[in-house]
Amino acid sequence: MENLQRLRVLRAVARHGSFTAAGAALTMSQPAVSQHIAVLERELCTQLVERTTVGARLTAQGEVVLRHALRILSSCDDARRELDQLRGGEPTTVRVAAYPTACGHLLPRAAAAWRRRYPAVGFTFTECDADEALELARHGKADIALTYDYAAHPIDLRHLRVQPLADDPLLLVLPPSHPLGAEPVVDVAALAEQEWISGTAFACAESLRAICGVAGFTPLVALDSSRYPTTLAMVAAGHGIALVPASALSNPPAGVVVRPLRPAPPPRRIWAVTPAEPAAPTAHMLDCLVATAAGA
């Protein structure tokens, strides 16, 4: 178990980029994090983490160990849950799978509130695309999946327990030099001849086509992007315009202009999905997600 804890510490350092942030996530002091990493490095006779003036990052050897550590920890969590089910008890770990925007916006605050009530229950999360999060929940590999769909292109969530969290408005992002950037609100129909940067993940492209189709045109897609930071960088460089959900625009780069559309497009909808009736710690995590989304 002590060796497993060292692997968890390595995982936290990789996720959070510093010993201090990893310690905060694990409710552990920074010296304790450093000691766990040092012991693990001695056991494996190699340097796993490079300490820098701005944080910490894994070495090539550390990346190899992390890859195997993630599989080991996932298997251990699965074993614990199966034992809990045999004993009829509550889970010792709550596992959340979430798409990247939720991992940076919604999940950290909800998990912090949850930890205050269940400090003895473990918490793990997997950052992945929304469709992968949904599959992890379907196959019992996650207790909660944070996923989304578009009201203009709904997905099938039958046979799952679904908790709506929030509507995420879609906004137009343009380069500052764009002629329509001076408009306080942009008509969708005015974008018929524009080049678009389209999303590739989980019905983003289908939603864009549906929204433009209502206005009577098919979007001219110049580039595809699977991550919003990349999309925003491409817009800032003048490669096209894009529809981006508001939750991905909490800190947009200086080189873009954000405008609402008229008529307002159907939003992206955020869901928390569970594969079955949740145990108490998982149910409370759902409550924290609902409360955090309502206050966002």
Secondary structure, DSSP 8 states (H G I E B T S, - for coil): -HHHHHHHHHHHHHHHSSHHHHHHHTT--HHHHHHHHHHHHHHHTS--EEEETTEEEE-HHHHHHHHHHHHHHHHHHHHHHHHHHHHT---SEEEEEE-HHHHHHTHHHHHHHHHHH-TTSEEEEEE--HHHHHHHHHTTS-SEEEEEEETTB----TTSEEEEEEEE-EEEEE-TT-GGGG-SSEEGGGGTT-EEEEE-STTHHHHHHHHHHHTT---EEEEEESSHHHHHHHHHTTS-BEEEEGGGGSS--TT-EEE-EES----EEEEEEESS---HHHHHHHHHHHHHHHH-
